[in-house]
C-alpha cells in the first residue's frame, strides 16, 4: 500500500468502521489565504454544548527504510492552525483535534513534537523501538480488569485513570493553545514510557 491508497484506507476506516461524519471538502483556504489540501476532517459527534469537535487527519506514507520526519509533523501542525483560525473567523463554533498517521515509525524528535503540541501520533508499534499507542494500552488494561475483576483492581484502576489523564495532556484541540501550562516533549515522553511500562507489567 502506497501514497493515495494509504490515505484512502485511513479515510475509509474512519468513515465506515469508526462511523465518524465527513466534514467539508478536501480543500480549504486558511486564514493566511493559502489553500490547503488535507486527507480528511471528521465530525466526531454532532455537538457538545453547541461546539463541534473536528478531527483533522494527516496520513503520511513512506518506504519502510525511512522514518517519519519532524518536518512533516510541523507543517501539518501549522496547516491545522491556519484552517482552525479561518473556521473561527467565519463564526463556526468548532475545535480542531489533530491526528498524524504515519505508515512508518516516527523519529524521536517528531514524536516528542506531537506530544508537546497535542497532536495524537499513530505509528506502527515495534516493541523496543516505538512506544505502544496510548489507546491500545488503555484497551488492553481494561480487558485485563474485565477478565480479572478482583485481582489488583485498585492498582489497575488507578493506572487506567493515569492513562486517561495522560491522554488529555497529549491530545487536545487547537482552542486549548496558550490556555494552560504546556509541558516539554521530553517530560511527556518519559511519562509516556513509564505508563506503558507499568501497563505491560500488569498485563504480562
C-alpha positions as CSV (number, residue, x, y, z in Angstrom):
1,X,0.0,0.0,0.0
2,X,1.5,3.3,-1.0
3,X,0.6,7.0,-1.3
4,X,-3.0,7.7,-2.1
5,X,-4.0,4.1,-1.3
6,X,-2.8,4.6,2.3
7,X,-4.7,7.9,2.6
8,X,-7.9,6.3,1.2
9,X,-7.6,3.3,3.5
10,X,-7.4,5.7,6.6
11,X,-10.4,7.7,5.3
12,X,-12.5,4.6,4.7
13,X,-11.7,3.1,8.1
14,X,-12.7,6.3,9.9
15,X,-15.8,6.6,7.8
16,X,-17.1,3.1,7.7
17,X,-15.6,1.4,10.9
18,X,-15.4,4.3,13.3
19,X,-18.6,5.8,11.9
20,X,-17.4,9.4,12.0
21,X,-19.0,12.0,9.8
22,X,-17.0,13.6,6.9
23,X,-16.9,17.4,7.2
24,X,-16.2,19.9,4.5
25,X,-14.4,19.2,1.2
26,X,-10.8,18.0,0.6
27,X,-9.5,21.6,0.2
28,X,-9.8,24.7,2.3
29,X,-8.3,28.1,2.4
30,X,-6.7,29.0,5.7
31,X,-6.6,32.3,7.5
32,X,-3.3,33.0,5.6
33,X,-5.0,32.9,2.3
34,X,-3.2,29.7,1.4
35,X,-5.3,26.9,0.1
36,X,-4.6,23.6,1.8
37,X,-5.4,20.1,0.7
38,X,-5.9,17.7,3.5
39,X,-6.6,14.0,3.9
40,X,-9.9,14.3,5.9
41,X,-11.7,16.3,8.5
42,X,-14.3,14.3,10.5
43,X,-17.0,15.3,12.9
44,X,-16.8,13.0,15.9
45,X,-20.3,13.9,17.3
46,X,-22.9,16.3,16.3
47,X,-22.3,18.9,19.1
48,X,-21.0,19.4,22.6
49,X,-22.8,22.3,24.2
50,X,-23.1,23.8,20.7
51,X,-19.4,23.2,19.8
52,X,-18.4,20.9,17.0
53,X,-15.3,18.8,17.7
54,X,-13.5,18.2,14.4
55,X,-10.8,15.5,13.8
56,X,-8.2,16.7,11.4
57,X,-6.2,13.8,9.9
58,X,-2.9,13.8,8.1
59,X,-1.6,10.5,6.8
60,X,2.0,10.1,5.6
61,X,3.2,7.1,3.7
62,X,7.0,6.4,3.4
63,X,9.1,3.5,2.3
64,X,9.9,1.2,5.1
65,X,13.6,2.3,5.1
66,X,12.6,5.9,6.1
67,X,11.5,7.2,9.5
68,X,8.7,9.8,9.8
69,X,10.3,13.3,9.9
70,X,9.5,16.2,12.2
71,X,9.2,18.5,9.2
72,X,6.1,16.6,8.2
73,X,4.6,17.0,11.6
74,X,5.5,20.7,12.0
75,X,4.0,21.5,8.5
76,X,0.8,19.6,9.4
77,X,0.5,21.5,12.8
78,X,0.8,24.9,11.1
79,X,-1.7,23.9,8.4
80,X,-4.1,22.8,11.1
81,X,-3.9,26.1,13.0
82,X,-4.3,28.0,9.7
83,X,-7.5,26.1,9.0
84,X,-8.7,26.4,12.6
85,X,-8.4,30.2,12.7
86,X,-10.2,30.5,9.4
87,X,-13.1,28.5,10.7
88,X,-13.2,30.5,13.9
89,X,-13.2,33.8,11.9
90,X,-16.2,32.5,9.9
91,X,-18.1,32.3,13.2
92,X,-18.0,28.5,13.3
93,X,-18.0,27.2,16.9
94,X,-15.5,24.4,16.4
95,X,-12.4,22.9,17.9
96,X,-9.9,21.1,15.8
97,X,-8.1,17.9,17.1
98,X,-5.0,16.9,15.2
99,X,-4.2,13.3,14.3
100,X,-1.0,12.4,12.5
101,X,-1.0,8.9,11.0
102,X,2.4,7.6,9.8
103,X,3.0,4.3,7.8
104,X,6.5,4.1,9.4
105,X,7.8,4.8,12.9
106,X,8.4,8.5,13.7
107,X,11.8,9.8,14.6
108,X,12.1,10.6,18.3
109,X,12.0,14.4,17.7
110,X,8.9,14.1,15.6
111,X,7.2,12.0,18.2
112,X,8.1,14.4,21.0
113,X,6.8,17.4,19.0
114,X,3.5,15.6,18.7
115,X,3.3,15.0,22.4
116,X,4.2,18.6,23.3
117,X,1.7,20.2,20.9
118,X,-1.3,18.0,21.5
119,X,-1.1,16.0,18.2
120,X,-2.1,12.4,18.5
121,X,0.6,10.3,16.8
122,X,-0.4,7.0,15.3
123,X,2.5,4.9,14.1
124,X,3.4,1.2,13.7
125,X,4.2,-0.4,17.1
126,X,7.5,-2.1,17.2
127,X,8.5,-3.4,20.7
128,X,11.8,-1.9,21.7
129,X,11.7,0.7,19.0
130,X,8.4,2.6,19.4
131,X,6.0,3.2,22.3
132,X,2.7,1.4,22.3
133,X,-0.2,3.6,21.2
134,X,-1.9,5.1,24.3
135,X,-5.3,3.8,23.2
136,X,-4.0,0.2,22.9
137,X,-2.6,0.5,26.4
138,X,-5.9,1.6,27.8
139,X,-7.8,-1.1,25.9
140,X,-5.6,-3.9,27.0
141,X,-5.6,-2.9,30.6
142,X,-9.4,-2.5,30.6
143,X,-9.6,-6.0,29.1
144,X,-7.4,-7.4,31.9
145,X,-9.6,-5.8,34.6
146,X,-12.7,-7.2,32.9
147,X,-11.3,-10.8,32.9
148,X,-9.9,-10.5,36.4
149,X,-12.3,-8.1,38.3
150,X,-10.8,-8.7,41.7
151,X,-7.1,-9.1,41.1
152,X,-5.1,-6.0,41.8
153,X,-8.2,-4.0,41.0
154,X,-7.2,-0.9,42.9
155,X,-3.7,-0.6,41.3
156,X,-5.0,-1.3,37.8
157,X,-7.9,1.1,38.1
158,X,-5.5,3.9,39.2
159,X,-3.3,3.1,36.3
160,X,-6.2,3.4,33.9
161,X,-7.1,6.8,35.4
162,X,-3.5,7.9,34.9
163,X,-3.6,6.8,31.3
164,X,-6.8,8.7,30.6
165,X,-5.4,11.8,32.3
166,X,-2.2,11.5,30.3
167,X,-4.1,11.2,27.0
168,X,-5.7,14.5,27.8
169,X,-2.2,16.0,28.2
170,X,-1.1,14.8,24.8
171,X,-4.2,15.1,22.7
172,X,-6.1,18.4,22.8
173,X,-7.8,20.8,20.4
174,X,-6.4,23.9,18.8
175,X,-8.6,26.1,21.1
176,X,-6.5,25.0,24.1
177,X,-3.3,26.5,22.8
178,X,-2.0,29.1,25.3
179,X,-4.7,28.4,27.9
180,X,-2.6,26.4,30.3
181,X,0.9,25.3,31.2
182,X,2.4,23.2,28.4
183,X,5.0,20.5,29.2
184,X,8.1,19.7,27.2
185,X,8.2,16.8,24.8
186,X,11.0,15.2,26.9
187,X,8.9,15.2,30.1
188,X,5.8,13.8,28.3
189,X,7.9,11.2,26.5
190,X,9.4,9.9,29.8
191,X,5.9,9.9,31.4
192,X,4.5,8.0,28.4
193,X,7.2,5.4,28.6
194,X,6.7,5.0,32.4
195,X,3.0,4.5,32.0
196,X,3.2,1.9,29.2
197,X,5.9,0.0,31.1
198,X,3.6,-0.2,34.1
199,X,0.8,-1.4,31.9
200,X,3.0,-4.1,30.4
201,X,3.8,-5.3,33.9
202,X,0.1,-5.6,34.7
203,X,-0.9,-7.5,31.6
204,X,2.1,-9.8,31.4
